[in-house]
Amino acid sequence: MNYDALIIGGGPVGNYLASLLAGKMSVAVVERKGAFGGKACTGIIGAENYESLGLPDKAILNAFKGAFFISKTKVFEIHRQVPQAYLVDRKVLERELAKRAIKRGADYYLATNFVGFKDGKAILQHLDSRFEIKAKYYVGADGVNSKVAQEIGAKTRGEVLRGWELEVLGNFRREWVEVWVNKDINPEFFFWVAPINEEEARIGTFGDVESLAKFLKVRRINPSNVLEIKSGAVVLGWRSPWVKDNVALVGDAALHIKPTTAGGIVFGSYCARALAKAILNGNLAEYEKNCSWVKEQVKFGLRIRKVFKSLTQKEIEEIFEVLGSEDARKLIIEKADFDDHVKTAKALLRNPRLLARLIRIAPIILRTLL
């Protein structure tokens, strides 16, 4: 079998890329699972980017207009009149994007494993039978443990984090996300509470699973009210090359992952757009150049991650006091972007009074972020 493009991995980014290419060239998608979804993924995506990318409305479970930021001793809130982020059903998102691609002519091979490349062809296995597909372009969209990345000899530099996500019953404010930062409980990452509705929410973090158990007690969530438990791993860092000969990596396979939140759908989807353009132009060399925005975000996010890891809880309390001030909250409401953390941080750092206060708390902010 021959195709113009073979996409290995039928997650949101692989399916989104297939939907962009299908109808313009012959496309096939190979997915090792027999169904879509199933991966641990809270699915909070900035509303503006969700709409700009043209992602399916059917996958939206909830819309958030505000957030509570909670440390060990302090709380401040950010609220806007229109939704800033959506909570998405990942399984529906993947299925809807796959349906879009199939309607445009893409072929899907589910429950099929990518074994490797041989003589310019992709070797695939479905149950106990092997077959080959030859394509002009091959794309690895097969996650952080990408087999395609291994096949092209891509190198990885980054931090591996284990993530945990629960769906729980409780009482929640539907339009409000909660972000908890308490290094006494979890020194590795923050906790999030993302309501699905007034009685269900997704709660998660990265790090030690015991820290999540401690957080449930702090948040007063009964462990017997847990409806679902998922876990998974991310890598925050760099993987290169993204392109070798006629093979490209995209999404989590290329580590298009926000170091600040570990989310990957928006960054991966923007790079899928850049990759689709490069493939349609017959020039993979332009792919990375057209994905420079994501590179900038990842680079800056890794610096923010470095700052976070260096801070003590005492310093975090003082930073919360600064960010909870009227000046800071007004600036965040006016200037902050849910997915563009470079824009958000620059807006804060360009305010002389806020910058001076932050530097007094932690000089590493000046050294690392500027």
C-alpha positions as semicolon CSV with decimal commas, in nm:
position;residue;x (nm);y (nm);z (nm)
1;M;0,000;0,000;0,000
2;N;0,121;0,347;-0,088
3;Y;0,025;0,686;0,062
4;D;0,152;1,039;0,042
5;A;0,163;1,063;0,423
6;L;0,156;0,799;0,694
7;I;0,087;0,933;1,045
8;I;0,189;0,701;1,327
9;G;-0,024;0,783;1,631
10;G;-0,395;0,862;1,643
11;G;-0,403;1,097;1,940
12;P;-0,537;1,453;1,915
13;V;-0,233;1,591;1,735
14;G;-0,198;1,300;1,490
15;N;-0,568;1,315;1,409
16;Y;-0,560;1,692;1,376
17;L;-0,270;1,666;1,129
18;A;-0,460;1,397;0,935
19;S;-0,763;1,628;0,912
20;L;-0,543;1,906;0,772
21;L;-0,384;1,683;0,506
22;A;-0,676;1,459;0,409
23;G;-0,851;1,565;0,091
24;K;-0,531;1,729;-0,032
25;M;-0,324;1,410;-0,049
26;S;-0,361;1,043;0,038
27;V;-0,326;0,993;0,415
28;A;-0,324;0,697;0,651
29;V;-0,318;0,693;1,031
30;V;-0,187;0,402;1,237
31;E;-0,295;0,374;1,601
32;R;-0,178;0,097;1,835
33;K;-0,493;0,115;2,052
34;G;-0,822;-0,029;1,939
35;A;-1,016;0,279;2,052
36;F;-0,960;0,650;2,101
37;G;-0,896;0,816;2,436
38;G;-0,791;0,642;2,754
39;K;-0,481;0,848;2,827
40;A;-0,451;1,052;3,147
41;C;-0,527;1,404;3,027
42;T;-0,716;1,672;3,219
43;G;-0,780;1,853;2,893
44;I;-0,773;2,222;2,989
45;I;-0,718;2,422;2,670
46;G;-0,719;2,798;2,623
47;A;-1,050;2,905;2,469
48;E;-0,900;3,145;2,216
49;N;-0,657;2,888;2,079
50;Y;-0,917;2,611;2,084
51;E;-1,137;2,819;1,858
52;S;-0,849;2,947;1,644
53;L;-0,735;2,591;1,574
54;G;-1,088;2,492;1,476
55;L;-1,111;2,209;1,728
56;P;-1,454;2,044;1,764
57;D;-1,712;2,207;1,991
58;K;-1,859;1,864;2,064
59;A;-1,558;1,778;2,284
60;I;-1,609;2,072;2,524
61;L;-1,734;1,966;2,868
62;N;-1,708;2,295;3,054
63;A;-1,592;2,656;3,017
64;F;-1,387;2,838;3,280
65;K;-1,411;3,212;3,339
66;G;-1,201;3,225;3,654
67;A;-0,929;3,066;3,862
68;F;-0,842;3,051;4,230
69;F;-0,469;3,048;4,306
70;I;-0,412;2,896;4,647
71;S;-0,087;2,862;4,840
72;K;-0,037;2,735;5,193
73;T;-0,157;3,060;5,349
74;K;-0,285;3,286;5,070
75;V;-0,555;3,294;4,802
76;F;-0,619;3,526;4,510
77;E;-0,854;3,502;4,214
78;I;-0,854;3,601;3,850
79;H;-1,190;3,636;3,674
80;R;-1,303;3,751;3,332
81;Q;-1,645;3,793;3,178
82;V;-1,587;3,546;2,893
83;P;-1,448;3,190;2,901
84;Q;-1,068;3,174;2,916
85;A;-1,032;2,798;2,892
86;Y;-1,231;2,488;2,807
87;L;-1,234;2,149;2,974
88;V;-1,229;1,890;2,699
89;D;-1,325;1,523;2,675
90;R;-1,012;1,378;2,518
91;K;-1,183;1,069;2,380
92;V;-1,448;1,278;2,205
93;L;-1,179;1,517;2,079
94;E;-0,979;1,232;1,924
95;R;-1,287;1,065;1,774
96;E;-1,425;1,386;1,626
97;L;-1,091;1,476;1,467
98;A;-1,058;1,121;1,331
99;K;-1,411;1,139;1,189
100;R;-1,324;1,470;1,026
101;A;-1,012;1,316;0,870
102;I;-1,197;1,002;0,754
103;K;-1,472;1,209;0,592
104;R;-1,199;1,389;0,399
105;G;-1,056;1,059;0,276
106;A;-0,803;0,942;0,536
107;D;-0,763;0,569;0,605
108;Y;-0,734;0,450;0,967
109;Y;-0,565;0,134;1,094
110;L;-0,657;0,077;1,460
111;A;-0,504;-0,187;1,690
112;T;-0,198;-0,171;1,467
113;N;0,158;-0,133;1,593
114;F;0,442;0,043;1,417
115;V;0,737;-0,199;1,428
116;G;0,998;0,010;1,246
117;F;1,129;0,122;0,909
118;K;1,286;-0,110;0,652
119;D;1,393;-0,024;0,299
120;G;1,201;0,303;0,309
121;K;0,877;0,139;0,422
122;A;0,690;0,130;0,753
123;I;0,655;-0,220;0,897
124;L;0,322;-0,259;1,078
125;Q;0,165;-0,537;1,280
126;H;-0,205;-0,604;1,332
127;L;-0,275;-0,899;1,562
128;D;-0,050;-1,180;1,430
129;S;0,002;-1,045;1,077
130;R;0,260;-0,798;0,947
131;F;0,229;-0,571;0,646
132;E;0,408;-0,275;0,490
133;I;0,306;0,075;0,392
134;K;0,519;0,298;0,175
135;A;0,472;0,672;0,201
136;K;0,634;0,985;0,069
137;Y;0,630;1,129;0,423
138;Y;0,619;0,959;0,763
139;V;0,510;1,139;1,078
140;G;0,568;1,023;1,434
141;A;0,279;1,145;1,651
142;D;0,317;0,850;1,887
143;G;0,375;1,017;2,224
144;V;0,667;1,076;2,457
145;N;0,787;0,716;2,420
146;S;0,784;0,755;2,042
147;K;0,904;0,451;1,849
148;V;0,944;0,673;1,544
149;A;1,178;0,901;1,741
150;Q;1,385;0,596;1,833
151;E;1,396;0,483;1,471
152;I;1,541;0,814;1,350
153;G;1,788;0,834;1,639
154;A;1,634;1,141;1,803
155;K;1,801;1,245;2,128
156;T;1,611;1,355;2,438
157;R;1,716;1,607;2,703
158;G;1,456;1,661;2,968
159;E;1,291;1,594;3,300
160;V;1,063;1,292;3,331
161;L;0,758;1,340;3,553
162;R;0,493;1,090;3,653
163;G;0,142;1,234;3,649
164;W;-0,173;1,137;3,836
165;E;-0,531;1,230;3,759
166;L;-0,852;1,151;3,945
167;E;-1,217;1,210;3,867
168;V;-1,400;1,270;4,193
169;L;-1,739;1,357;4,336
170;G;-1,768;1,667;4,554
171;N;-1,895;2,024;4,557
172;F;-1,733;2,258;4,304
173;R;-1,784;2,599;4,147
174;R;-1,833;2,505;3,786
175;E;-1,671;2,806;3,617
176;W;-1,363;2,815;3,843
177;V;-1,036;2,622;3,816
178;E;-0,830;2,583;4,132
179;V;-0,447;2,596;4,125
180;W;-0,283;2,492;4,453
181;V;0,088;2,548;4,517
182;N;0,223;2,390;4,834
183;K;0,576;2,253;4,826
184;D;0,535;2,111;5,175
185;I;0,296;1,860;5,015
186;N;0,449;1,833;4,668
187;P;0,786;1,995;4,589
188;E;0,769;1,887;4,223
189;F;0,454;2,049;4,086
190;F;0,127;2,227;4,162
191;F;-0,215;2,063;4,207
192;W;-0,518;2,144;3,994
193;V;-0,892;2,103;4,042
194;A;-1,087;2,131;3,717
195;P;-1,467;2,098;3,757
196;I;-1,660;1,904;3,497
197;N;-1,980;2,030;3,658
198;E;-2,097;2,123;4,007
199;E;-2,045;1,772;4,148
200;E;-1,758;1,622;3,946
201;A;-1,402;1,740;3,892
202;R;-1,065;1,628;3,762
203;I;-0,789;1,657;4,018
204;G;-0,424;1,598;3,941
205;T;-0,056;1,667;3,984
206;F;0,287;1,543;3,882
207;G;0,524;1,380;4,126
208;D;0,475;1,132;4,408
209;V;0,131;0,969;4,430
210;E;0,143;1,010;4,810
211;S;0,139;1,386;4,761
212;L;-0,194;1,355;4,579
213;A;-0,336;1,157;4,870
214;K;-0,225;1,432;5,110
215;F;-0,383;1,695;4,886
216;L;-0,720;1,518;4,892
217;K;-0,719;1,559;5,270
218;V;-0,629;1,928;5,244
219;R;-0,900;1,983;4,981
220;R;-1,142;1,775;5,190
221;I;-1,214;1,525;4,916
222;N;-1,326;1,185;5,045
223;P;-1,098;0,918;4,889
224;S;-1,401;0,690;4,862
225;N;-1,556;0,946;4,623
226;V;-1,295;0,878;4,352
227;L;-1,464;0,765;4,029
228;E;-1,157;0,712;3,813
229;I;-0,778;0,697;3,847
230;K;-0,532;0,747;3,562
231;S;-0,158;0,793;3,545
232;G;0,101;0,866;3,281
233;A;0,438;1,026;3,221
234;V;0,560;1,338;3,044
235;V;0,902;1,466;2,950
236;L;0,966;1,838;2,987
237;G;1,253;1,938;2,764
238;W;1,382;1,893;2,410
239;R;1,395;1,617;2,153
240;S;1,590;1,654;1,831
241;P;1,592;1,631;1,542
242;W;1,229;1,689;1,459
243;V;1,301;1,599;1,097
244;K;1,529;1,341;0,942
245;D;1,505;1,276;0,569
246;N;1,133;1,218;0,500
247;V;1,037;1,152;0,864
248;A;0,905;1,418;1,105
249;L;0,802;1,422;1,471
250;V;0,509;1,623;1,609
251;G;0,318;1,664;1,934
252;D;0,440;1,477;2,242
253;A;0,671;1,272;2,017
254;A;0,865;1,595;1,956
255;L;0,810;1,712;2,318
256;H;0,578;1,995;2,215
257;I;0,477;2,011;2,582
258;K;0,431;2,315;2,807
259;P;0,694;2,291;3,084
260;T;0,472;2,505;3,308
261;T;0,158;2,288;3,296
262;A;0,264;1,971;3,106
263;G;-0,017;2,026;2,854
264;G;0,060;1,938;2,494
265;I;-0,251;1,964;2,277
266;V;-0,224;2,333;2,183
267;F;0,152;2,335;2,116
268;G;0,126;2,007;1,926
269;S;-0,166;2,131;1,718
270;Y;0,012;2,453;1,620
271;C;0,315;2,252;1,514
272;A;0,084;2,014;1,324
273;R;-0,032;2,316;1,126
274;A;0,327;2,407;1,049
275;L;0,406;2,048;0,954
276;A;0,099;2,019;0,729
277;K;0,209;2,331;0,543
278;A;0,563;2,195;0,503
279;I;0,436;1,859;0,375
280;L;0,196;2,019;0,130
281;N;0,478;2,243;0,007
282;G;0,704;1,940;-0,030
283;N;0,965;2,096;0,198
284;L;1,006;1,947;0,547
285;A;1,297;2,184;0,609
286;E;1,050;2,470;0,667
287;Y;0,866;2,284;0,944
288;E;1,078;2,384;1,245
289;K;1,109;2,744;1,125
290;N;0,731;2,775;1,105
291;C;0,701;2,625;1,455
292;S;0,926;2,889;1,615
293;W;0,648;3,019;1,845
294;V;0,629;2,682;2,019
295;K;1,007;2,664;2,047
296;E;1,007;3,005;2,216
297;Q;0,732;2,898;2,456
298;V;0,908;2,575;2,551
299;K;1,240;2,752;2,604
300;F;1,081;3,014;2,828
301;G;0,868;2,756;3,007
302;L;1,178;2,556;3,098
303;R;1,324;2,868;3,256
304;I;1,004;2,921;3,457
305;R;1,023;2,557;3,562
306;K;1,379;2,615;3,683
307;V;1,264;2,911;3,891
308;F;0,976;2,715;4,041
309;K;1,201;2,427;4,145
310;S;1,441;2,667;4,317
311;L;1,177;2,850;4,524
312;T;1,102;2,775;4,887
313;Q;0,743;2,773;5,011
314;K;0,817;3,091;5,203
315;E;0,919;3,262;4,877
316;I;0,607;3,127;4,706
317;E;0,392;3,281;4,981
318;E;0,560;3,618;4,920
319;I;0,516;3,587;4,543
320;F;0,146;3,508;4,594
321;E;0,117;3,827;4,795
322;V;0,262;4,023;4,502
323;L;0,050;3,849;4,238
324;G;-0,261;3,889;4,450
325;S;-0,216;4,266;4,469
326;E;-0,462;4,487;4,285
327;D;-0,199;4,607;4,034
328;A;-0,087;4,255;3,948
329;R;-0,438;4,113;3,921
330;K;-0,548;4,399;3,695
331;L;-0,246;4,346;3,472
332;I;-0,305;3,970;3,455
333;I;-0,672;4,018;3,366
334;E;-0,584;4,266;3,091
335;K;-0,269;4,109;2,946
336;A;-0,238;3,741;3,040
337;D;-0,283;3,469;2,780
338;F;-0,374;3,116;2,891
339;D;-0,135;2,946;2,648
340;D;0,119;3,221;2,577
341;H;0,322;3,226;2,896
342;V;0,594;3,439;2,738
343;K;0,340;3,718;2,682
344;T;0,202;3,680;3,035
345;A;0,542;3,684;3,207
346;K;0,667;3,978;3,000
347;A;0,361;4,181;3,096
348;L;0,443;4,126;3,464
349;L;0,816;4,182;3,429
350;R;0,767;4,509;3,239
351;N;0,593;4,660;3,540
352;P;0,878;4,821;3,740
353;R;0,706;4,802;4,079
354;L;0,604;4,440;4,042
355;L;0,943;4,343;3,901
356;A;1,127;4,510;4,189
357;R;0,914;4,330;4,447
358;L;0,959;3,992;4,276
359;I;1,335;4,033;4,249
360;R;1,362;4,121;4,618
361;I;1,184;3,795;4,698
362;A;1,387;3,577;4,461
363;P;1,682;3,723;4,264
364;I;1,680;3,408;4,049
365;I;1,377;3,558;3,873
366;L;1,601;3,830;3,726
367;R;1,885;3,593;3,641
368;T;1,669;3,325;3,484
369;L;1,374;3,496;3,319
370;L;1,543;3,813;3,191
